[in-house]
Amino acid sequence: MKLLVLGIGNIVMNDDGAGVLAAQQLMKEFKNTDELMIMDGGTLGLDLLGYIEWADKLIIADAVDFQFDPGTVIRLEGEDIDPVFENRLSAHQMGMKDILA
């Protein structure tokens, strides 16, 4: 099984960089292998498609605004994902929605 851990966001936009910073920290602790890729996807949007196609499993780390306390971690999967991307909670989600579709 090939796993991609993808941090997305924009570090220039303060807390929108949380996913990128998480990926950068993970890259310090784990090395990429034939079955694991940890990537700072920044705001690349559709340019990430090839990397996502490579993976059998995908974990996306991103910052979203759910009106929870700062630093709250949430997990979305399956049918819960699409409505979140419909709400466009961050600047790069339209591209990510297109990729996931």
DSSP file (Angstrom, degrees, kcal/mol; ACC not computed):
  #  RESIDUE AA STRUCTURE BP1 BP2  ACC     N-H-->O    O-->H-N    N-H-->O    O-->H-N    TCO  KAPPA ALPHA  PHI   PSI    X-CA   Y-CA   Z-CA
    1    1 A M              0   0    0      0, 0.0     2,-0.5     0, 0.0    54,-0.1   0.000 360.0 360.0 360.0 130.2    0.0    0.0    0.0
    2    2 A K        -     0   0    0     52,-0.1    54,-2.6    34,-0.1    55,-2.2  -0.871 360.0-163.0-100.3 124.8    1.4    3.4   -1.0
    3    3 A L  E     -ab  36  57A   0     32,-2.8    34,-2.6    -2,-0.5     2,-0.5  -0.917   6.5-165.2-112.7 128.9    0.5    6.2    1.5
    4    4 A L  E     -ab  37  58A   0     53,-2.2    55,-2.8    -2,-0.5     2,-0.6  -0.966   2.6-165.5-111.5 123.2    0.7    9.9    0.7
    5    5 A V  E     -ab  38  59A   0     32,-3.0    34,-2.8    -2,-0.5     2,-0.6  -0.949  17.3-170.0-105.3 113.7    0.6   12.4    3.6
    6    6 A L  E     -ab  39  60A   0     53,-3.3    55,-2.9    -2,-0.6     2,-0.6  -0.921  13.5-162.6-116.8 115.2    0.0   15.8    1.9
    7    7 A G  E     -ab  40  61A   0     32,-2.8    34,-2.9    -2,-0.6    35,-0.8  -0.854  18.5-178.3 -93.7 124.5    0.2   19.1    3.8
    8    8 A I  E     +a   42   0A   0     53,-2.7    11,-0.5    -2,-0.6    12,-0.4  -0.891  25.2  79.4-123.9 156.0   -1.5   21.9    2.0
    9    9 A G  S    S-     0   0    0     33,-2.8     2,-0.5    -2,-0.3     8,-0.3  -0.873  70.5 -79.8 142.5-174.3   -1.9   25.6    2.7
   10   10 A N    >   -     0   0    0      6,-0.5     3,-1.6    -2,-0.3     7,-0.3  -0.951  21.4-162.4-130.5 109.3   -0.2   28.9    2.5
   11   11 A I  G >  S+     0   0    0     -2,-0.5     3,-0.6     1,-0.3     6,-0.2   0.694  91.5  64.4 -67.8 -17.0    2.4   29.7    5.2
   12   12 A V  G 3  S+     0   0    0      1,-0.2    -1,-0.3     4,-0.1     2,-0.2   0.736  93.1  64.5 -73.3 -22.2    2.2   33.4    4.2
   13   13 A M  G X  S-     0   0    0     -3,-1.6     3,-1.8     1,-0.2    -1,-0.2  -0.186 104.2-126.3 -97.4  40.8   -1.5   33.4    5.3
   14   14 A N  G X  S+     0   0    0     -3,-0.6     3,-1.8     1,-0.3    -1,-0.2  -0.318  90.2  14.6  57.1-117.1   -0.8   32.7    9.0
   15   15 A D  G >  S+     0   0    0      1,-0.3     3,-1.6    -2,-0.2    -1,-0.3   0.593 110.2  80.2 -71.3  -8.7   -2.7   29.7   10.3
   16   16 A D  G <  S+     0   0    0     -3,-1.8    -6,-0.5     1,-0.3     3,-0.4   0.662  84.9  66.0 -66.9 -13.2   -3.6   28.6    6.7
   17   17 A G  G <>  +     0   0    0     -3,-1.8     4,-2.8    -7,-0.3    -1,-0.3   0.363  67.9 104.0 -86.8   5.2    0.0   27.1    6.8
   18   18 A A  H <> S+     0   0    0     -3,-1.6     4,-2.2     1,-0.2    -1,-0.2   0.889  80.3  48.2 -57.8 -42.9   -0.8   24.5    9.4
   19   19 A G  H  > S+     0   0    0    -11,-0.5     4,-2.2    -3,-0.4    -1,-0.2   0.901 112.8  48.4 -64.6 -40.8   -1.0   21.6    7.0
   20   20 A V  H  > S+     0   0    0    -12,-0.4     4,-2.6    -4,-0.3    -2,-0.2   0.928 112.1  48.7 -64.1 -46.0    2.3   22.6    5.4
   21   21 A L  H  X S+     0   0    0     -4,-2.8     4,-2.0     1,-0.2    -2,-0.2   0.869 109.9  52.6 -64.0 -36.4    4.0   23.0    8.7
   22   22 A A  H  X S+     0   0    0     -4,-2.2     4,-2.3    -5,-0.3    -1,-0.2   0.931 110.7  47.2 -63.3 -45.0    2.7   19.6    9.8
   23   23 A A  H  X S+     0   0    0     -4,-2.2     4,-2.3     1,-0.2    -2,-0.2   0.910 110.2  52.8 -63.3 -42.1    4.1   18.0    6.7
   24   24 A Q  H  X S+     0   0    0     -4,-2.6     4,-0.9     1,-0.2    -1,-0.2   0.890 110.1  48.3 -61.8 -39.1    7.5   19.7    7.1
   25   25 A Q  H >X S+     0   0    0     -4,-2.0     4,-1.0     1,-0.2     3,-0.7   0.921 110.9  50.2 -66.7 -43.5    7.7   18.4   10.7
   26   26 A L  H >X S+     0   0    0     -4,-2.3     4,-2.5     1,-0.2     3,-0.6   0.869 104.3  59.0 -62.0 -36.0    6.8   14.9    9.6
   27   27 A M  H 3< S+     0   0    0     -4,-2.3    -1,-0.2     1,-0.2    -2,-0.2   0.781 102.3  54.6 -65.0 -25.9    9.5   15.1    6.9
   28   28 A K  H << S+     0   0    0     -4,-0.9    -1,-0.2    -3,-0.7    -2,-0.2   0.798 116.7  36.7 -73.0 -28.4   12.1   15.7    9.6
   29   29 A E  H << S+     0   0    0     -4,-1.0     2,-0.4    -3,-0.6    -2,-0.2   0.726 120.0  40.2 -98.5 -25.5   11.0   12.5   11.4
   30   30 A F     <  -     0   0    0     -4,-2.5     2,-0.3    -5,-0.1    -1,-0.2  -0.971  69.4-139.5-130.5 141.4   10.2   10.1    8.5
   31   31 A K        -     0   0    0     -2,-0.4     2,-0.1    -3,-0.1    -3,-0.1  -0.749  30.1-106.8 -96.5 145.1   12.0    9.5    5.2
   32   32 A N        +     0   0    0     -2,-0.3     2,-0.2    -5,-0.1     5,-0.2  -0.447  45.0 176.2 -66.4 142.8   10.1    8.9    2.0
   33   33 A T        -     0   0    0      3,-2.6     3,-0.2    -2,-0.1    -1,-0.0  -0.669  50.5 -82.1-132.3-173.1   10.1    5.3    0.8
   34   34 A D  S    S+     0   0    0     -2,-0.2     3,-0.1     1,-0.2    -2,-0.1   0.722 132.7  33.0 -66.6 -19.6    8.6    3.3   -2.0
   35   35 A E  S    S+     0   0    0      1,-0.2   -32,-2.8   -33,-0.1     2,-0.4   0.438 116.8  54.9-117.6  -2.4    5.4    3.1    0.1
   36   36 A L  E     +a    3   0A   0    -34,-0.2    -3,-2.6    -3,-0.2     2,-0.4  -0.992  52.1 175.5-136.8 128.1    5.4    6.4    2.0
   37   37 A M  E     -a    4   0A   0    -34,-2.6   -32,-3.0    -2,-0.4     2,-0.5  -0.989   7.8-169.8-130.9 125.1    5.6    9.9    0.6
   38   38 A I  E     -a    5   0A   0     -2,-0.4     2,-0.4   -34,-0.2   -32,-0.2  -0.962  20.6-177.6-110.6 129.7    5.2   13.0    2.9
   39   39 A M  E     -a    6   0A   0    -34,-2.8   -32,-2.8    -2,-0.5     2,-1.0  -0.983  36.1-138.8-139.4 137.4    4.8   16.1    0.8
   40   40 A D  E     +a    7   0A   0     -2,-0.4   -32,-0.2   -34,-0.2   -20,-0.1  -0.835  27.9 177.3 -86.1 101.2    4.5   19.9    1.3
   41   41 A G  E >   -     0   0A   0    -34,-2.9     3,-2.6    -2,-1.0     4,-0.2   0.533   9.0-179.9 -87.7  -6.7    1.9   20.5   -1.3
   42   42 A G  E 3   -a    8   0A   0    -35,-0.8   -33,-2.8     1,-0.3    -1,-0.2  -0.149  67.0 -37.0  46.8-124.9    1.6   24.3   -0.5
   43   43 A T  T 3  S+     0   0    0    -35,-0.2    -1,-0.3     1,-0.1   -35,-0.1  -0.124  95.2 129.1-119.0  33.6   -1.0   25.7   -2.8
   44   44 A L    X   +     0   0    0     -3,-2.6     3,-2.1     1,-0.2    -2,-0.1   0.698  35.6 175.1 -68.8 -19.9   -0.2   23.6   -5.9
   45   45 A G  G >   +     0   0    0      1,-0.3     3,-2.1    -4,-0.2    -1,-0.2  -0.272  69.1  12.4  56.5-123.4   -3.8   22.6   -6.5
   46   46 A L  G >  S+     0   0    0      1,-0.3     3,-1.7     2,-0.2    -1,-0.3   0.684 115.6  75.2 -64.3 -19.0   -4.1   20.5   -9.7
   47   47 A D  G <  S+     0   0    0     -3,-2.1     3,-0.3     1,-0.3    -1,-0.3   0.648  88.1  63.7 -66.0 -12.7   -0.4   20.1   -9.9
   48   48 A L  G X> S+     0   0    0     -3,-2.1     4,-2.3     1,-0.2     3,-0.5   0.530  73.5  97.2 -85.1  -7.1   -0.7   17.6   -7.1
   49   49 A L  H <> S+     0   0    0     -3,-1.7     4,-2.7     1,-0.2     5,-0.2   0.874  79.6  51.8 -54.2 -45.7   -2.8   15.2   -9.2
   50   50 A G  H 3> S+     0   0    0     -3,-0.3     4,-1.3    -4,-0.3    -1,-0.2   0.880 111.1  48.1 -60.4 -39.0    0.1   13.0  -10.2
   51   51 A Y  H <> S+     0   0    0     -3,-0.5     4,-1.0    -4,-0.3    -1,-0.2   0.901 112.3  48.6 -68.3 -40.7    1.2   12.5   -6.6
   52   52 A I  H >< S+     0   0    0     -4,-2.3     3,-0.5     1,-0.2    -2,-0.2   0.883 108.0  54.4 -68.2 -37.6   -2.4   11.7   -5.5
   53   53 A E  H 3< S+     0   0    0     -4,-2.7    -1,-0.2    -5,-0.2    -2,-0.2   0.840 102.8  59.0 -63.4 -31.8   -2.8    9.2   -8.3
   54   54 A W  H 3< S+     0   0    0     -4,-1.3    -1,-0.2    -5,-0.2    -2,-0.2   0.834  94.9  82.9 -62.6 -33.7    0.4    7.5   -7.1
   55   55 A A    <<  -     0   0    0     -4,-1.0   -52,-0.2    -3,-0.5     3,-0.1  -0.440  55.0-166.1 -84.6 144.5   -1.1    6.8   -3.7
   56   56 A D  S    S+     0   0    0    -54,-2.6     2,-0.3     1,-0.3   -53,-0.2   0.745  89.8  28.4 -86.9 -32.1   -3.4    4.0   -2.6
   57   57 A K  E    S-b    3   0A   0    -55,-2.2   -53,-2.2     2,-0.0     2,-0.4  -0.966  74.4-161.0-129.4 145.3   -4.2    6.0    0.6
   58   58 A L  E     -b    4   0A   0     -2,-0.3     2,-0.5   -55,-0.2   -53,-0.2  -0.993   9.5-172.8-133.6 129.4   -4.2    9.7    1.1
   59   59 A I  E     -b    5   0A   0    -55,-2.8   -53,-3.3    -2,-0.4     2,-0.5  -0.992  12.5-162.6-117.5 123.6   -4.0   11.8    4.3
   60   60 A I  E     -b    6   0A   0     -2,-0.5     2,-0.6   -55,-0.2   -53,-0.2  -0.927   3.2-161.5-108.0 124.8   -4.5   15.6    3.7
   61   61 A A  E     +b    7   0A   0    -55,-2.9   -53,-2.7    -2,-0.5     2,-0.3  -0.931  30.8 145.5-103.7 124.1   -3.4   18.0    6.5
   62   62 A D        -     0   0    0     -2,-0.6     2,-0.5   -55,-0.2   -53,-0.1  -0.961  48.0-111.6-152.1 161.9   -5.0   21.4    6.1
   63   63 A A        +     0   0    0    -47,-0.4     2,-0.3   -55,-0.3   -47,-0.0  -0.885  37.4 174.6-100.4 131.6   -6.4   24.3    8.1
   64   64 A V        -     0   0    0     -2,-0.5     2,-0.9    26,-0.1    26,-0.1  -0.939  32.4-120.7-132.9 157.4  -10.1   24.9    8.0
   65   65 A D        +     0   0    0     -2,-0.3    -2,-0.0    24,-0.2    25,-0.0  -0.835  45.3 148.1-104.6  99.7  -12.4   27.3    9.8
   66   66 A F        -     0   0    0     -2,-0.9    -1,-0.1     2,-0.1     3,-0.1   0.196  68.7-108.6-109.7  12.0  -15.0   25.4   11.8
   67   67 A Q  S    S+     0   0    0      1,-0.2     2,-0.2    -3,-0.1    -2,-0.1   0.761  76.5 135.0  64.3  26.4  -15.2   28.0   14.5
   68   68 A F        -     0   0    0      1,-0.2    -1,-0.2     4,-0.1     3,-0.1  -0.514  68.5 -75.0 -92.1 169.5  -13.5   25.6   17.0
   69   69 A D    >   -     0   0    0     -2,-0.2     3,-1.9     1,-0.1    -1,-0.2  -0.348  64.6 -87.2 -60.1 144.7  -10.7   26.7   19.3
   70   70 A P  T 3  S+     0   0    0      0, 0.0    -1,-0.1     0, 0.0     3,-0.1  -0.264 116.0  28.0 -53.6 138.5   -7.3   27.2   17.5
   71   71 A G  T 3  S+     0   0    0      1,-0.3     2,-0.2    -3,-0.1    -2,-0.1   0.368  81.3 146.1  89.6  -4.1   -5.4   24.0   17.3
   72   72 A T    <   -     0   0    0     -3,-1.9     2,-0.5     1,-0.0    -1,-0.3  -0.488  39.1-146.1 -66.7 130.9   -8.4   21.7   17.3
   73   73 A V        -     0   0    0     -2,-0.2     2,-0.3    -3,-0.1    -1,-0.0  -0.862  19.3-178.5-101.5 130.9   -7.8   18.7   15.2
   74   74 A I        -     0   0    0     -2,-0.5     2,-0.5     2,-0.0     0, 0.0  -0.889  17.2-142.2-124.3 158.9  -10.7   17.1   13.3
   75   75 A R        -     0   0    0     -2,-0.3     2,-0.4     2,-0.0    -2,-0.0  -0.986  16.0-176.0-124.2 126.8  -10.9   14.1   11.1
   76   76 A L        +     0   0    0     -2,-0.5     2,-0.3     2,-0.0    -2,-0.0  -0.965  13.6 156.0-119.6 138.0  -13.0   14.0    7.9
   77   77 A E    >   -     0   0    0     -2,-0.4     3,-1.8     0, 0.0     4,-0.1  -0.984  46.2  -4.0-153.7 163.3  -13.5   11.0    5.8
   78   78 A G  G >> S+     0   0    0     -2,-0.3     3,-1.5     1,-0.3     4,-0.5  -0.253 127.3   0.3  58.3-131.3  -15.8    9.4    3.3
   79   79 A E  G 34 S+     0   0    0      1,-0.3    -1,-0.3     2,-0.2     3,-0.0   0.624 123.8  70.5 -69.0 -13.9  -19.1   11.3    2.7
   80   80 A D  G <> S+     0   0    0     -3,-1.8     4,-0.8     1,-0.2    -1,-0.3   0.695  88.3  66.3 -74.5 -18.0  -18.1   14.0    5.1
   81   81 A I  H X> S+     0   0    0     -3,-1.5     4,-1.8     1,-0.2     3,-0.6   0.947  91.2  56.7 -71.8 -49.6  -15.4   15.4    2.8
   82   82 A D  H 3X S+     0   0    0     -4,-0.5     4,-1.8     1,-0.3    -1,-0.2   0.879 104.1  50.9 -56.8 -46.3  -17.5   16.7   -0.1
   83   83 A P  H 3> S+     0   0    0      0, 0.0     4,-1.2     0, 0.0    -1,-0.3   0.859 108.5  54.4 -61.3 -32.1  -19.7   19.1    1.9
   84   84 A V  H <<>S+     0   0    0     -4,-0.8     5,-0.6    -3,-0.6     3,-0.4   0.924 109.1  46.3 -66.4 -43.9  -16.6   20.6    3.5
   85   85 A F  H ><5S+     0   0    0     -4,-1.8     3,-0.7     1,-0.2    -1,-0.2   0.786 105.7  61.0 -71.2 -25.4  -15.0   21.4    0.1
   86   86 A E  H 3<5S+     0   0    0     -4,-1.8    -1,-0.2    -5,-0.2    -2,-0.2   0.840  99.9  56.2 -64.6 -32.8  -18.3   22.8   -1.1
   87   87 A N  T 3<5S-     0   0    0     -4,-1.2    -1,-0.2    -3,-0.4    -2,-0.2   0.595 100.4-138.8 -77.6 -10.5  -18.1   25.4    1.6
   88   88 A R  T < 5 +     0   0    0     -3,-0.7    -3,-0.1    -4,-0.4    -2,-0.1   0.962  31.5 174.4  51.9  63.8  -14.7   26.6    0.4
   89   89 A L      < +     0   0    0     -5,-0.6     2,-0.3     4,-0.0   -24,-0.2   0.578  61.1  32.9 -81.4  -9.1  -13.2   27.0    3.8
   90   90 A S  S >  S-     0   0    0     -5,-0.1     3,-1.3   -26,-0.1     4,-0.3  -0.956  87.0-106.2-143.6 166.5   -9.7   27.8    2.5
   91   91 A A  T 3  S+     0   0    0     -2,-0.3     3,-0.2     1,-0.3    -1,-0.0   0.716 114.1  42.1 -66.1 -23.6   -8.2   29.6   -0.5
   92   92 A H  T 3> S+     0   0    0      1,-0.1     4,-1.5     2,-0.1     3,-0.4   0.350  81.9  99.9-107.0   7.0   -7.0   26.4   -2.3
   93   93 A Q  H <> S+     0   0    0     -3,-1.3     4,-3.1     1,-0.2     5,-0.2   0.778  71.4  64.9 -72.4 -26.2   -9.9   24.0   -1.8
   94   94 A M  H  > S+     0   0    0     -4,-0.3     4,-2.0     1,-0.2    -1,-0.2   0.945 106.7  45.2 -59.6 -44.2  -11.5   24.5   -5.3
   95   95 A G  H  > S+     0   0    0     -3,-0.4     4,-2.0     1,-0.2    -1,-0.2   0.911 113.7  49.1 -63.5 -41.6   -8.4   22.9   -6.8
   96   96 A M  H  X S+     0   0    0     -4,-1.5     4,-2.5     2,-0.2    -2,-0.2   0.871 108.3  53.9 -66.9 -36.4   -8.4   20.2   -4.1
   97   97 A K  H  X S+     0   0    0     -4,-3.1     4,-1.9     1,-0.2    -1,-0.2   0.922 108.8  49.4 -62.1 -43.3  -12.1   19.4   -4.8
   98   98 A D  H  < S+     0   0    0     -4,-2.0    -2,-0.2    -5,-0.2    -1,-0.2   0.899 111.2  49.7 -62.7 -40.8  -11.4   19.0   -8.5
   99   99 A I  H  < S+     0   0    0     -4,-2.0    -2,-0.2     1,-0.2    -1,-0.2   0.935 110.8  48.2 -64.0 -46.8   -8.5   16.7   -7.7
  100  100 A L  H  <        0   0    0     -4,-2.5    -1,-0.2     1,-0.3    -2,-0.2   0.828 360.0 360.0 -66.1 -31.1  -10.5   14.5   -5.3
  101  101 A A     <        0   0    0     -4,-1.9    -1,-0.3    -5,-0.2    -2,-0.2   0.504 360.0 360.0 -67.3 360.0  -13.4   14.3   -7.9
